């Protein structure tokens, strides 16, 4: 498929993407951002689209995955918004005092825990942590993709156990009612 044909197909689906984005976000600006991100991802991955397949479904899948990933990132990050008019203290960094001692110590402890992992788990995990994609790691280590994914999973699990043992957590952390 030529680039011009790809752009034409993408242009024909613009309204459909905007409608779907709005149905997901329920916010006009967020919907525009989602459409833009979808178009960017589609253009950067146009070589992965297989001619003769459903282009609209391919775009909708990209958009849905972007939306889900962004939602999970927001939930995991614990984003807090304050709708009050006076946001001086929220937006003022001059009142904050930085003390990195605790975080530096914790990072050293975490790095030691990572270093204590078996090399078969540590190497793929560190590569993934540094931003390498699963396939890049698999190619570099000459391992099957599934093996790389499971080793990273097991490294995370081992680190979670080590952190739990080190900091005294056993099992799932839960809030208890008084």
KEKE-3310 file (N, C-alpha, C; in steps of 0.2 Angstrom, whole numbers, plus 5000, padded with zeros to 4 digits):
npx = (5004:5003:5009:5001:4989:4987:4986:4974:4965:4966:4961:4948:4943:4942:4931:4924:4934:4935:4922:4922:4932:4927:4916:4923:4931:4922:4925:4929:4941:4950:4946:4951:4964:4966:4963:4973:4984:4981:4981:4995:5001:4996:5002:5015:5016:5012:5018:5015:5002:4991:4987:4971:4964:4953:4954:4947:4944:4957:4962:4953:4956:4969:4966:4958:4967:4977:4969:4965:4978:4982:4972:4975:4988:4985:4977:4986:4996:4989:4983:4979:4967:4963:4950:4948:4948:4960:4975:4987:4996:4997:5003:5015:5031:5041:5039:5042:5053:5067:5072:5082:5087:5080:5075:5086:5093:5083:5083:5096:5095:5085:5092:5102:5094:5089:5102:5104:5097:5095:5106:5099:5086:5088:5095:5086:5076:5082:5085:5073:5068:5076:5070:5070:5061:5051:5054:5066:5074:5073:5079:5092:5096:5095:5084:5067:5052:5042:5049:5057:5047:5041:5052:5054:5042:5044:5055:5050:5041:5049:5056:5046:5043:5055:5055:5044:5048:5059:5054:5045:5032:5019:5011:4996:4995:4984:4971:4965:4950:4946)
npy = (4994:5011:5026:5037:5031:5026:5038:5043:5033:5034:5048:5046:5040:5049:5056:5045:5041:5052:5052:5040:5042:5052:5045:5037:5046:5056:5070:5084:5090:5080:5070:5075:5074:5061:5056:5062:5056:5043:5044:5047:5036:5026:5031:5030:5016:5011:5002:4990:4987:4977:4975:4973:4970:4975:4991:5001:4994:4991:5004:5008:4999:5002:5015:5012:5004:5014:5022:5014:5011:5024:5027:5017:5021:5034:5029:5021:5030:5039:5051:5067:5080:5097:5107:5119:5138:5145:5140:5141:5135:5122:5124:5130:5128:5133:5132:5120:5108:5099:5083:5070:5059:5048:5042:5040:5030:5020:5018:5012:5001:4994:4993:4984:4973:4970:4967:4955:4946:4931:4929:4925:4930:4944:4950:4951:4959:4971:4976:4978:4987:4998:5002:4995:4985:4970:4962:4967:4963:4949:4947:4951:4943:4931:4923:4915:4925:4923:4917:4928:4937:4929:4928:4941:4943:4934:4940:4952:4947:4940:4951:4958:4950:4950:4963:4964:4955:4962:4974:4970:4967:4955:4945:4952:4970:4979:4990:4991:4992:5002)
npz = (5000:4996:5002:5000:4997:5010:5018:5012:5016:5030:5031:5028:5038:5049:5055:5061:5070:5078:5084:5090:5099:5107:5113:5121:5130:5134:5134:5125:5121:5126:5118:5105:5108:5109:5096:5089:5094:5090:5076:5074:5079:5070:5058:5061:5062:5050:5041:5047:5045:5037:5020:5013:5025:5038:5039:5047:5059:5063:5066:5076:5086:5089:5094:5105:5113:5116:5124:5135:5140:5144:5153:5163:5167:5173:5183:5190:5193:5202:5200:5205:5206:5209:5209:5214:5215:5219:5217:5222:5231:5226:5214:5217:5218:5226:5239:5243:5250:5245:5249:5246:5252:5258:5246:5239:5246:5246:5232:5231:5238:5231:5218:5223:5225:5213:5207:5214:5208:5198:5183:5172:5173:5177:5167:5155:5162:5166:5154:5149:5158:5155:5143:5132:5119:5120:5109:5104:5115:5114:5102:5104:5114:5109:5111:5112:5110:5119:5130:5134:5139:5149:5158:5162:5168:5179:5185:5190:5199:5208:5213:5219:5229:5236:5240:5248:5258:5263:5267:5276:5272:5270:5258:5251:5251:5262:5267:5283:5292:5306)
capx = (5000:5007:5008:4995:4983:4986:4983:4967:4961:4965:4957:4941:4940:4943:4925:4923:4938:4933:4916:4923:4936:4922:4912:4928:4933:4917:4928:4930:4949:4954:4945:4955:4971:4966:4963:4979:4989:4980:4984:5002:5003:4995:5006:5022:5016:5009:5021:5012:4995:4991:4982:4965:4961:4949:4957:4944:4945:4964:4962:4949:4960:4975:4963:4956:4973:4980:4964:4966:4985:4982:4968:4979:4993:4982:4975:4992:4999:4986:4983:4974:4966:4960:4946:4948:4951:4966:4979:4994:5001:4998:5007:5021:5037:5046:5038:5044:5060:5069:5077:5082:5091:5077:5074:5093:5094:5079:5085:5102:5092:5082:5097:5105:5089:5090:5108:5104:5093:5099:5107:5094:5080:5091:5097:5080:5072:5086:5085:5066:5068:5079:5066:5070:5055:5052:5057:5073:5078:5073:5084:5098:5098:5094:5079:5060:5049:5038:5054:5059:5041:5040:5058:5053:5037:5047:5059:5045:5038:5054:5058:5040:5044:5061:5053:5040:5052:5064:5051:5040:5025:5017:5005:4994:4994:4977:4969:4961:4945:4946)
capy = (5000:5017:5031:5041:5027:5025:5044:5043:5029:5038:5054:5044:5037:5054:5057:5039:5041:5057:5050:5035:5045:5056:5041:5035:5051:5061:5076:5086:5091:5073:5066:5077:5072:5054:5055:5064:5051:5037:5045:5047:5029:5023:5033:5027:5009:5009:4996:4984:4986:4972:4977:4969:4969:4980:4997:5005:4990:4992:5011:5008:4995:5007:5020:5008:5002:5020:5025:5009:5012:5031:5026:5013:5026:5039:5026:5019:5036:5042:5058:5071:5086:5101:5112:5126:5143:5147:5134:5144:5130:5116:5126:5133:5124:5137:5130:5113:5107:5092:5079:5064:5054:5042:5039:5038:5024:5015:5016:5008:4994:4991:4991:4978:4967:4968:4964:4949:4941:4927:4933:4924:4935:4950:4954:4954:4964:4977:4978:4981:4993:5003:5004:4990:4981:4963:4959:4969:4959:4943:4946:4952:4937:4925:4919:4916:4931:4921:4916:4934:4940:4926:4930:4948:4942:4931:4944:4956:4943:4939:4958:4960:4945:4953:4970:4962:4952:4967:4980:4967:4966:4948:4945:4959:4976:4981:4994:4988:4997:5003)
capz = (5000:4995:5007:4998:4999:5017:5020:5010:5021:5037:5031:5027:5045:5054:5059:5065:5075:5083:5087:5095:5105:5112:5117:5127:5135:5136:5134:5118:5121:5127:5112:5100:5109:5108:5089:5086:5096:5086:5069:5075:5080:5064:5053:5063:5061:5044:5038:5051:5043:5031:5015:5013:5031:5040:5041:5052:5065:5065:5069:5082:5090:5091:5099:5111:5117:5119:5129:5140:5143:5147:5159:5168:5169:5177:5190:5194:5196:5207:5198:5210:5203:5213:5205:5218:5211:5222:5217:5223:5235:5222:5208:5219:5220:5230:5246:5244:5251:5242:5253:5242:5256:5258:5240:5237:5250:5243:5226:5231:5240:5225:5214:5225:5225:5206:5206:5217:5204:5193:5177:5167:5175:5178:5160:5152:5166:5166:5147:5148:5162:5151:5138:5126:5118:5121:5103:5104:5120:5112:5097:5107:5118:5105:5115:5110:5113:5125:5135:5137:5143:5156:5162:5165:5173:5185:5189:5194:5204:5213:5216:5223:5235:5240:5243:5253:5264:5266:5271:5281:5270:5268:5255:5248:5256:5262:5272:5288:5295:5313)
cpx = (5004:5005:5002:4989:4982:4983:4976:4963:4960:4961:4950:4938:4941:4937:4923:4927:4937:4926:4917:4927:4932:4918:4917:4929:4928:4919:4931:4938:4952:4952:4949:4962:4972:4966:4970:4984:4988:4982:4992:5004:5002:5000:5013:5022:5012:5011:5018:5005:4995:4985:4977:4962:4957:4953:4954:4945:4952:4965:4959:4953:4966:4972:4961:4962:4976:4975:4965:4973:4985:4978:4972:4984:4990:4980:4981:4996:4996:4985:4977:4973:4962:4956:4945:4951:4958:4971:4987:4999:5002:5003:5014:5026:5042:5045:5040:5051:5062:5074:5077:5085:5087:5076:5081:5094:5089:5081:5092:5100:5089:5087:5100:5100:5089:5096:5108:5100:5098:5100:5102:5087:5083:5092:5091:5076:5076:5085:5078:5065:5071:5076:5066:5063:5056:5056:5064:5077:5078:5078:5091:5101:5097:5089:5072:5057:5045:5043:5056:5053:5041:5046:5057:5048:5040:5051:5055:5043:5043:5056:5052:5041:5050:5059:5049:5043:5056:5060:5045:5033:5024:5011:5003:4993:4987:4976:4964:4956:4946:4939)
cpy = (5006:5022:5035:5038:5027:5032:5045:5039:5032:5044:5052:5042:5043:5055:5051:5039:5046:5055:5045:5037:5049:5051:5038:5040:5055:5068:5078:5086:5084:5069:5068:5074:5064:5052:5057:5059:5044:5038:5045:5040:5025:5025:5030:5020:5007:5003:4989:4983:4982:4974:4971:4967:4975:4986:5001:5001:4991:4999:5011:5004:4999:5012:5017:5007:5008:5022:5020:5011:5019:5030:5022:5017:5031:5035:5024:5025:5040:5050:5062:5078:5090:5106:5118:5131:5145:5141:5136:5138:5124:5118:5129:5128:5127:5135:5123:5112:5100:5089:5072:5059:5048:5038:5037:5031:5019:5013:5011:5001:4991:4989:4985:4972:4965:4964:4957:4943:4937:4930:4931:4928:4942:4954:4956:4959:4970:4980:4982:4987:4999:5005:5000:4987:4974:4960:4961:4965:4952:4942:4947:4946:4931:4920:4920:4922:4929:4920:4923:4937:4936:4927:4936:4947:4939:4935:4949:4953:4942:4946:4960:4956:4948:4959:4968:4959:4958:4973:4977:4967:4958:4948:4952:4964:4978:4986:4991:4994:4997:5001)
cpz = (5000:5001:5006:4999:5006:5020:5018:5015:5028:5037:5031:5034:5050:5058:5063:5071:5080:5087:5092:5101:5110:5116:5122:5132:5138:5137:5127:5117:5121:5121:5106:5101:5107:5100:5086:5088:5092:5079:5069:5075:5074:5059:5055:5062:5055:5040:5042:5049:5037:5026:5014:5019:5033:5043:5047:5059:5067:5069:5076:5088:5093:5096:5105:5116:5120:5125:5135:5144:5147:5154:5165:5171:5174:5184:5194:5197:5201:5206:5203:5206:5208:5209:5209:5214:5213:5222:5218:5226:5230:5216:5210:5221:5225:5237:5248:5245:5249:5247:5250:5246:5256:5252:5237:5240:5247:5236:5226:5234:5235:5220:5216:5225:5217:5204:5209:5213:5200:5186:5172:5167:5174:5171:5156:5155:5166:5159:5146:5152:5159:5144:5131:5125:5119:5115:5102:5109:5117:5106:5099:5111:5115:5108:5111:5114:5119:5131:5139:5141:5149:5160:5166:5170:5180:5189:5193:5200:5210:5216:5221:5230:5240:5243:5249:5260:5267:5270:5275:5279:5268:5264:5252:5253:5256:5268:5277:5291:5302:5316)
residu = (UNK:UNK:UNK:UNK:UNK:UNK:UNK:UNK:UNK:UNK:UNK:UNK:UNK:UNK:UNK:UNK:UNK:UNK:UNK:UNK:UNK:UNK:UNK:UNK:UNK:UNK:UNK:UNK:UNK:UNK:UNK:UNK:UNK:UNK:UNK:UNK:UNK:UNK:UNK:UNK:UNK:UNK:UNK:UNK:UNK:UNK:UNK:UNK:UNK:UNK:UNK:UNK:UNK:UNK:UNK:UNK:UNK:UNK:UNK:UNK:UNK:UNK:UNK:UNK:UNK:UNK:UNK:UNK:UNK:UNK:UNK:UNK:UNK:UNK:UNK:UNK:UNK:UNK:UNK:UNK:UNK:UNK:UNK:UNK:UNK:UNK:UNK:UNK:UNK:UNK:UNK:UNK:UNK:UNK:UNK:UNK:UNK:UNK:UNK:UNK:UNK:UNK:UNK:UNK:UNK:UNK:UNK:UNK:UNK:UNK:UNK:UNK:UNK:UNK:UNK:UNK:UNK:UNK:UNK:UNK:UNK:UNK:UNK:UNK:UNK:UNK:UNK:UNK:UNK:UNK:UNK:UNK:UNK:UNK:UNK:UNK:UNK:UNK:UNK:UNK:UNK:UNK:UNK:UNK:UNK:UNK:UNK:UNK:UNK:UNK:UNK:UNK:UNK:UNK:UNK:UNK:UNK:UNK:UNK:UNK:UNK:UNK:UNK:UNK:UNK:UNK:UNK:UNK:UNK:UNK:UNK:UNK:UNK:UNK:UNK:UNK:UNK:UNK)
# end
